[in-house]
């Protein structure tokens, strides 16, 4: 069945897909389209045939249900076109709603395509989880991006019993997120819990050491090059030791 496409007010793009109501510009705007389901499907196939080889998905704002619906629709559509070609997901997001982010995460794991994730600007909170969820060896960052992880936050009002229910749910979500980070970073749960107790900001190199991403890139391969230019890890310089002071009596 053709995947349903739910369009909200999100600024998200999946390449040049006017039939999806998406406009590739300095900002990506989602608009509703009056096309019927069959006409939309035909238009998508025609557009895909003319599209560039690299068709990115760009997540560049707070992740909510509207953003999640668009990204999921794009992932499913790109898989329907080819389940072997890598899908490139560019992330510049401060995070957002946990359940919306997990919906995107589950779809990334569900489809057969390799997922190549890129941090451009920032990948904070749920944005960092999506960055880490890319296929092994295909998680990238540009050199001046920032990555941040922390535990989920929330609030509740109402009767004491209702507040207790919400508190129990957020604790379950916290454990679930810790397990996902541990899976993709190869860190122990104890390390993840300690790192996410408060906001933990990282440079791309620090995120690489932590296991959130694999490569920090300067630019893609140039003419005559087989590999992109990587940011090399700076050598650790030992702190100078002071000359021993002779004991005095």
Secondary structure, 3 states (H helix, E strand, C coil): CCCCCCCCCCCEECCCCHHHCEECCCCCEECCCCCCHHHHHHHHHHHHHHCCCCCEEEECCCECHHHHHHHHHHHHHHHHHCCCCCEEEEEEECCECHHHHHHHHHHHHHCCCCEEEEEEEEEECHHHHHHHCCCCCCEEEECCCEEEECCCCCCCCCCHHHHHHHHHHHHHHHHHHHHHHHHHHCCCHHHHHHHCCCCEEEEHHHHHHHCCCCEEEEECCCCCCCCCEECCCCCCCCCCCCCCCCCCC
